[in-house]
Amino acid sequence: MNALHQYLFDTYRAARLGEPPPPAPGTYDVALLRAVRDRRRFDRVVAGRCRAGGDLSLRLRAALHRRHLHRRRHLRHRPPC
């Protein structure tokens, strides 16, 4: 039996007993993954093992900005056709 079958059984049982239905499988998966990620970041900070170079989103934003500047510079110096 997989999670969907169990959910269907629980929904049927809740309807028969007049109780609210359980949440669908996967409803809280994203929130759980975020909580795990935040906890691991917190543990690294407390242990003094901060990642060198900062947050991934900041590094990604900086790389995209450099690429955009390089592309603009490259397009500016292109000879006319």
Kinemage of the C-alpha trace (Angstrom):
@kinemage 1
@onewidth
@group {chain A} dominant
@subgroup {mainchain}
@vectorlist {calphas} color= white
{ca met a 1} P 0.000 0.000 0.000
{ca asn a 2} L 1.398 3.402 -0.890
{ca ala a 3} L 0.713 6.828 0.591
{ca leu a 4} L -2.147 7.553 -1.798
{ca his a 5} L -3.995 4.367 -0.828
{ca gln a 6} L -3.552 5.146 2.859
{ca tyr a 7} L -4.807 8.695 2.261
{ca leu a 8} L -7.912 7.360 0.505
{ca phe a 9} L -8.635 4.952 3.370
{ca asp a 10} L -8.148 7.713 5.944
{ca thr a 11} L -10.391 10.088 3.970
{ca tyr a 12} L -13.127 7.441 3.740
{ca arg a 13} L -12.849 6.670 7.463
{ca ala a 14} L -12.961 10.381 8.369
{ca ala a 15} L -16.055 10.911 6.189
{ca arg a 16} L -17.830 7.962 7.840
{ca leu a 17} L -17.005 9.246 11.330
{ca gly a 18} L -17.809 12.877 10.520
{ca glu a 19} L -14.246 14.042 11.127
{ca pro a 20} L -12.244 16.471 8.980
{ca pro a 21} L -10.238 14.784 6.220
{ca pro a 22} L -6.468 14.434 6.638
{ca pro a 23} L -4.108 16.576 4.560
{ca ala a 24} L -3.190 15.167 1.161
{ca pro a 25} L 0.196 13.469 0.849
{ca gly a 26} L 2.938 15.938 -0.006
{ca thr a 27} L 1.101 18.962 1.389
{ca tyr a 28} L 3.860 19.927 3.808
{ca asp a 29} L 6.900 18.590 1.913
{ca val a 30} L 8.212 21.988 0.819
{ca ala a 31} L 7.814 23.454 4.294
{ca leu a 32} L 9.635 20.458 5.778
{ca leu a 33} L 12.542 20.786 3.344
{ca arg a 34} L 12.839 24.505 4.108
{ca ala a 35} L 12.850 23.795 7.842
{ca val a 36} L 15.597 21.181 7.438
{ca arg a 37} L 17.669 23.579 5.308
{ca asp a 38} L 17.251 26.404 7.827
{ca arg a 39} L 18.164 24.132 10.728
{ca arg a 40} L 21.330 22.962 8.969
{ca arg a 41} L 22.311 26.583 8.268
{ca phe a 42} L 21.700 27.474 11.900
{ca asp a 43} L 23.791 24.533 13.118
{ca arg a 44} L 26.672 25.578 10.829
{ca val a 45} L 26.583 29.135 12.170
{ca val a 46} L 26.513 27.998 15.794
{ca ala a 47} L 29.402 25.603 15.176
{ca gly a 48} L 31.401 28.361 13.470
{ca arg a 49} L 31.468 26.591 10.100
{ca cys a 50} L 29.925 29.331 7.983
{ca arg a 51} L 30.329 28.695 4.312
{ca ala a 52} L 33.003 30.873 2.747
{ca gly a 53} L 31.684 33.013 -0.056
{ca gly a 54} L 28.259 33.709 1.383
{ca asp a 55} L 24.860 32.528 0.370
{ca leu a 56} L 24.326 30.692 -2.895
{ca ser a 57} L 21.709 33.161 -4.081
{ca leu a 58} L 24.113 36.070 -3.578
{ca arg a 59} L 26.854 34.283 -5.497
{ca leu a 60} L 24.441 33.388 -8.271
{ca arg a 61} L 23.160 36.957 -8.493
{ca ala a 62} L 26.732 38.277 -8.679
{ca ala a 63} L 27.658 35.793 -11.415
{ca leu a 64} L 24.614 36.716 -13.473
{ca his a 65} L 25.401 40.402 -13.018
{ca arg a 66} L 28.996 39.881 -14.209
{ca arg a 67} L 27.748 37.923 -17.210
{ca his a 68} L 25.234 40.649 -18.046
{ca leu a 69} L 27.942 43.334 -17.851
{ca his a 70} L 30.285 41.252 -20.012
{ca arg a 71} L 27.557 40.734 -22.589
{ca arg a 72} L 26.692 44.436 -22.699
{ca arg a 73} L 30.363 45.312 -23.104
{ca his a 74} L 30.720 42.718 -25.857
{ca leu a 75} L 27.650 43.985 -27.712
{ca arg a 76} L 28.800 47.583 -27.452
{ca his a 77} L 32.091 46.849 -29.244
{ca arg a 78} L 30.567 44.768 -32.014
{ca pro a 79} L 31.358 46.143 -35.471
{ca pro a 80} L 28.351 47.286 -37.507
{ca cys a 81} L 27.022 44.893 -40.112
